[in-house]
Amino acid sequence: MQRLGRVLHVSPSRNIVVKIENIPKIGETVVDENLKPVGKISDIFGPVSSPYASVKPTLREPEKLTNKMLYVLPSKRRKEKIK
């Protein structure tokens, strides 16, 4: 499990906006501190020095996550070593 960042707010389009600490891959699963699935990464935007992520929520009330820390589960795909 890797720290994604802190939730800033929920956008008018109902996506969760997160201030990123570690750059995730689009499509990765996002969970809360209890490992409960929250949604999936749908977009990464903003300046390279201070990026944000948009998370498509699977929760009914994503507003409850405001100011909470979210995490990314590592993808289940096998990572190949570069020779």
C-alpha atoms as an extended CHARMM CRD file, in Angstrom:
* protein
*
        83  EXT
         1         1  MET       CA              0.0000000000        0.0000000000        0.0000000000  PROA      1               0.0000000000
         2         2  GLN       CA              1.3450000000        3.4130000000       -0.9690000000  PROA      2               0.0000000000
         3         3  ARG       CA              0.2330000000        6.8300000000        0.2690000000  PROA      3               0.0000000000
         4         4  LEU       CA             -1.6230000000        8.7520000000       -2.4420000000  PROA      4               0.0000000000
         5         5  GLY       CA             -2.3280000000       12.0220000000       -0.6470000000  PROA      5               0.0000000000
         6         6  ARG       CA             -4.9130000000       14.1120000000        1.1820000000  PROA      6               0.0000000000
         7         7  VAL       CA             -8.4350000000       14.7600000000       -0.1400000000  PROA      7               0.0000000000
         8         8  LEU       CA             -8.9910000000       18.4590000000       -0.8640000000  PROA      8               0.0000000000
         9         9  HSD       CA            -12.6340000000       18.4130000000       -1.9540000000  PROA      9               0.0000000000
        10        10  VAL       CA            -15.2690000000       16.7980000000       -4.1630000000  PROA      10              0.0000000000
        11        11  SER       CA            -15.6700000000       18.4840000000       -7.5510000000  PROA      11              0.0000000000
        12        12  PRO       CA            -19.0510000000       19.5110000000       -9.0330000000  PROA      12              0.0000000000
        13        13  SER       CA            -18.7830000000       16.4260000000      -11.2760000000  PROA      13              0.0000000000
        14        14  ARG       CA            -18.6150000000       14.3060000000       -8.0500000000  PROA      14              0.0000000000
        15        15  ASN       CA            -14.9420000000       13.3270000000       -8.4670000000  PROA      15              0.0000000000
        16        16  ILE       CA            -12.6310000000       13.3410000000       -5.4510000000  PROA      16              0.0000000000
        17        17  VAL       CA             -9.6840000000       15.7620000000       -5.8360000000  PROA      17              0.0000000000
        18        18  VAL       CA             -6.4990000000       14.6320000000       -4.0700000000  PROA      18              0.0000000000
        19        19  LYS       CA             -3.2050000000       16.5090000000       -3.5450000000  PROA      19              0.0000000000
        20        20  ILE       CA             -0.7190000000       13.8250000000       -4.6390000000  PROA      20              0.0000000000
        21        21  GLU       CA              2.3290000000       12.7700000000       -2.5980000000  PROA      21              0.0000000000
        22        22  ASN       CA              3.2790000000        9.7670000000       -4.7750000000  PROA      22              0.0000000000
        23        23  ILE       CA              2.3850000000        9.6030000000       -8.4710000000  PROA      23              0.0000000000
        24        24  PRO       CA             -0.0580000000        6.7430000000       -9.1470000000  PROA      24              0.0000000000
        25        25  LYS       CA             -1.0230000000        5.0910000000      -12.4230000000  PROA      25              0.0000000000
        26        26  ILE       CA             -4.4000000000        5.8630000000      -13.9710000000  PROA      26              0.0000000000
        27        27  GLY       CA             -6.8580000000        3.0930000000      -13.1870000000  PROA      27              0.0000000000
        28        28  GLU       CA             -5.2850000000        2.0520000000       -9.8710000000  PROA      28              0.0000000000
        29        29  THR       CA             -7.5970000000        1.3180000000       -6.9460000000  PROA      29              0.0000000000
        30        30  VAL       CA             -7.7740000000        3.9210000000       -4.1760000000  PROA      30              0.0000000000
        31        31  VAL       CA             -8.5490000000        2.9010000000       -0.5730000000  PROA      31              0.0000000000
        32        32  ASP       CA             -8.9530000000        4.6350000000        2.7880000000  PROA      32              0.0000000000
        33        33  GLU       CA             -6.9590000000        3.9130000000        5.9780000000  PROA      33              0.0000000000
        34        34  ASN       CA             -9.1630000000        0.8510000000        6.6560000000  PROA      34              0.0000000000
        35        35  LEU       CA             -8.4350000000       -0.5990000000        3.1740000000  PROA      35              0.0000000000
        36        36  LYS       CA            -12.0310000000        0.0810000000        2.1110000000  PROA      36              0.0000000000
        37        37  PRO       CA            -12.1700000000        0.7840000000       -1.6570000000  PROA      37              0.0000000000
        38        38  VAL       CA            -12.9790000000        4.4170000000       -2.3860000000  PROA      38              0.0000000000
        39        39  GLY       CA            -12.6400000000        4.5370000000       -6.1880000000  PROA      39              0.0000000000
        40        40  LYS       CA            -10.1500000000        4.5040000000       -9.0550000000  PROA      40              0.0000000000
        41        41  ILE       CA             -7.6690000000        7.0880000000      -10.3560000000  PROA      41              0.0000000000
        42        42  SER       CA             -9.2720000000        8.7030000000      -13.4030000000  PROA      42              0.0000000000
        43        43  ASP       CA             -6.8960000000       11.6100000000      -14.1130000000  PROA      43              0.0000000000
        44        44  ILE       CA             -3.6950000000       13.3330000000      -12.9880000000  PROA      44              0.0000000000
        45        45  PHE       CA             -3.4670000000       17.0870000000      -13.5320000000  PROA      45              0.0000000000
        46        46  GLY       CA             -1.8010000000       20.2950000000      -12.3960000000  PROA      46              0.0000000000
        47        47  PRO       CA              1.8370000000       21.3730000000      -12.3370000000  PROA      47              0.0000000000
        48        48  VAL       CA              4.5300000000       18.6860000000      -12.3480000000  PROA      48              0.0000000000
        49        49  SER       CA              5.9500000000       20.0660000000       -9.0970000000  PROA      49              0.0000000000
        50        50  SER       CA              2.5910000000       19.8550000000       -7.2970000000  PROA      50              0.0000000000
        51        51  PRO       CA              0.1770000000       17.4270000000       -9.0470000000  PROA      51              0.0000000000
        52        52  TYR       CA             -3.3960000000       16.4740000000       -8.2160000000  PROA      52              0.0000000000
        53        53  ALA       CA             -5.4250000000       13.3300000000       -8.9250000000  PROA      53              0.0000000000
        54        54  SER       CA             -9.0640000000       12.9340000000       -9.7820000000  PROA      54              0.0000000000
        55        55  VAL       CA            -10.6220000000        9.8160000000       -8.2590000000  PROA      55              0.0000000000
        56        56  LYS       CA            -13.8800000000        8.4010000000       -9.6530000000  PROA      56              0.0000000000
        57        57  PRO       CA            -15.6530000000        7.4330000000       -6.3960000000  PROA      57              0.0000000000
        58        58  THR       CA            -17.5160000000        4.2080000000       -5.7010000000  PROA      58              0.0000000000
        59        59  LEU       CA            -19.0020000000        5.6560000000       -2.4880000000  PROA      59              0.0000000000
        60        60  ARG       CA            -22.4250000000        7.2760000000       -2.0630000000  PROA      60              0.0000000000
        61        61  GLU       CA            -21.0720000000       10.1790000000        0.0090000000  PROA      61              0.0000000000
        62        62  PRO       CA            -17.5020000000       11.0080000000       -1.0640000000  PROA      62              0.0000000000
        63        63  GLU       CA            -17.7350000000       14.3620000000        0.7820000000  PROA      63              0.0000000000
        64        64  LYS       CA            -17.0760000000       12.4720000000        4.0400000000  PROA      64              0.0000000000
        65        65  LEU       CA            -13.4980000000       11.8680000000        2.8430000000  PROA      65              0.0000000000
        66        66  THR       CA            -12.5860000000       15.5790000000        2.7780000000  PROA      66              0.0000000000
        67        67  ASN       CA             -9.2240000000       16.1650000000        4.5000000000  PROA      67              0.0000000000
        68        68  LYS       CA             -8.5850000000       12.3980000000        4.9400000000  PROA      68              0.0000000000
        69        69  MET       CA             -5.5240000000       10.5100000000        3.6970000000  PROA      69              0.0000000000
        70        70  LEU       CA             -6.0330000000        8.0540000000        0.8270000000  PROA      70              0.0000000000
        71        71  TYR       CA             -3.8190000000        5.2030000000       -0.3650000000  PROA      71              0.0000000000
        72        72  VAL       CA             -3.2160000000        3.2730000000       -3.5870000000  PROA      72              0.0000000000
        73        73  LEU       CA             -3.1170000000       -0.5030000000       -3.7590000000  PROA      73              0.0000000000
        74        74  PRO       CA             -0.2590000000       -1.7570000000       -5.9380000000  PROA      74              0.0000000000
        75        75  SER       CA             -1.4460000000       -3.0910000000       -9.2680000000  PROA      75              0.0000000000
        76        76  LYS       CA             -1.7110000000       -6.8700000000       -9.4800000000  PROA      76              0.0000000000
        77        77  ARG       CA              0.1940000000       -6.9860000000      -12.7490000000  PROA      77              0.0000000000
        78        78  ARG       CA              3.5890000000       -8.5640000000      -12.5210000000  PROA      78              0.0000000000
        79        79  LYS       CA              6.4070000000       -6.0610000000      -12.8380000000  PROA      79              0.0000000000
        80        80  GLU       CA              9.0920000000       -7.1380000000      -15.2730000000  PROA      80              0.0000000000
        81        81  LYS       CA             12.7220000000       -6.3600000000      -14.6080000000  PROA      81              0.0000000000
        82        82  ILE       CA             14.5910000000       -4.3120000000      -17.1870000000  PROA      82              0.0000000000
        83        83  LYS       CA             17.8440000000       -5.9430000000      -18.2320000000  PROA      83              0.0000000000
